[in-house]
Amino acid sequence: MKSQKVLVIGTSDFGTACALRLEFSGWQVVLIGRQIALDIYHTRTFTGGFFSGKKTINNVTAITQAGSIEQEETAPDMSLEDFVIHEVANRRIPLIEYSEFGAIKKLPFPYIVITDEAIWKNLLPLTGEVEATTIGPNGFTETNLTYRLADDDLFLGRVIYPFIEEDFAIKEPQEKRLGKEDKFQVKAPLEGVFTATKELDDAVLEREEIGKINEIPILSPEKGRLSGILNSGLIVPRNTVFAEIDTSPSVRSATVIPSKYFSLAGGVLEAILYDLHLNTT
């Protein structure tokens, strides 16, 4: 089992939690993400590895090919496929931009975990005849999945096996099922250079300044705690989410991945082990 690779699509909270849990369980994980700076959760997820070349969370390191070359650990002329093989052999997670997937699609990936449906849809034309067991949340209604995971509060992380008769019908929008109803995302009213005036986990009052765009103060629409924010100096398009206010009474640090995503990651591991058992008996 330890020689098999799992492709995780997405580097969000869910994708990062899956990568950590699978890596700790002995699987060789390859992460596919988007090399974007506009991620308000980058401080706690592997998305941050795209900015710095590598990111370590709970003693697990995800690294880009550029980061590996910069540290003189791999040769500049090494192919992306060989880079992936090298990194998983050294118990690190290769971090690949989704546009580069074509260069590694010939590698064997018996399991694909889909945590970002938009990236997966972009990859579908490139996957060709790739045969793999796919796993993802029940909310991804436009994607054919081998195994689905319940992502509502009542059954969170449960694998939806065909022989289970419980009602897993989707009753709420995915954002609400994943518990985002207590989070208020703040969007840029205009395009410009963003400067943060508050830091992650800071308490904010309603109409208190949390940042500036082109030196124009942007005020918090709610009272709460800053649970996500972009880095200063980024150019943000109009309507881009640049901050998030947590209005719940929770005191959990915003630098820690919410536990619900590890519940979903546990369901991913269960589905893989169940499928592996079916194919080996």
GIKA-V745226 format. One record per backbone hydrogen bond with DSSP energy under -1.0 kcal/mol. CO is the residue of the C=O (numbers start at 1). NH is the residue of the N-H. E is the energy in kcal/mol with one decimal. If there is no record, write none. Layout:
{{CO,NH,E} {CO,NH,E}}
This chain:
{{1,4,-2.0} {4,28,-2.1} {6,30,-2.4} {7,113,-3.0} {8,32,-2.7} {9,115,-2.3} {12,16,-3.0} {13,17,-2.5} {14,18,-2.4} {15,19,-2.4} {16,20,-2.4} {17,21,-2.5} {18,22,-2.6} {19,23,-2.2} {20,24,-2.5} {21,25,-1.0} {22,27,-2.2} {23,26,-1.5} {28,6,-2.8} {30,8,-2.9} {31,96,-3.0} {32,10,-3.5} {33,98,-2.7} {34,36,-2.3} {37,39,-1.9} {39,42,-1.4} {40,229,-1.5} {41,44,-1.9} {45,48,-1.3} {46,49,-1.5} {47,50,-1.8} {48,52,-1.7} {49,53,-1.9} {53,64,-2.7} {55,62,-2.8} {57,60,-2.0} {60,57,-2.8} {61,93,-2.9} {62,55,-2.5} {63,95,-2.8} {64,68,-2.0} {65,69,-2.4} {66,70,-2.5} {67,71,-1.6} {68,73,-2.6} {69,72,-1.7} {75,78,-1.7} {79,83,-2.1} {80,84,-2.2} {81,85,-2.0} {82,86,-2.5} {83,87,-2.5} {84,88,-2.4} {85,89,-1.5} {87,92,-2.3} {88,91,-1.4} {93,63,-2.6} {94,31,-2.5} {96,33,-2.5} {97,100,-2.6} {98,101,-1.5} {100,103,-1.7} {101,104,-2.0} {104,107,-1.9} {110,133,-2.9} {111,7,-2.4} {112,135,-2.2} {113,9,-3.4} {116,120,-1.9} {117,121,-2.2} {118,122,-1.4} {119,123,-1.6} {120,124,-1.6} {123,126,-2.0} {123,127,-1.2} {127,130,-2.2} {133,112,-2.7} {134,146,-1.1} {134,147,-2.1} {135,114,-3.1} {136,149,-1.7} {137,140,-1.7} {139,141,-2.0} {140,143,-1.2} {147,136,-1.7} {148,160,-3.0} {149,138,-2.9} {150,157,-2.8} {155,158,-2.8} {158,150,-2.9} {159,161,-1.5} {161,164,-1.5} {173,177,-2.2} {174,178,-2.2} {175,180,-2.5} {176,179,-1.7} {180,183,-1.7} {182,247,-2.9} {184,245,-2.9} {186,242,-2.3} {186,243,-1.2} {188,239,-3.3} {192,236,-3.0} {193,214,-2.2} {194,233,-3.3} {195,212,-2.8} {199,202,-2.2} {202,226,-2.8} {204,224,-2.3} {205,208,-1.9} {208,220,-2.7} {210,197,-1.8} {210,198,-1.2} {211,218,-3.1} {212,195,-2.8} {213,216,-1.6} {216,213,-2.0} {218,210,-2.5} {218,211,-1.2} {220,207,-3.6} {224,204,-2.9} {225,246,-3.4} {226,201,-3.2} {228,244,-2.2} {234,194,-3.2} {236,192,-1.9} {237,240,-1.6} {240,188,-2.4} {242,230,-2.0} {243,186,-3.0} {244,227,-2.3} {245,184,-3.0} {246,225,-1.9} {253,256,-1.3} {258,261,-1.5} {259,263,-1.5} {260,264,-1.8} {261,265,-2.0} {262,266,-2.0} {263,267,-1.4} {264,268,-1.8} {265,269,-2.2} {266,270,-2.2} {267,271,-2.4} {268,272,-2.2} {269,273,-2.4} {270,274,-2.5} {271,275,-2.5} {272,276,-2.7} {273,277,-2.1} {274,278,-2.0} {275,279,-1.8}}
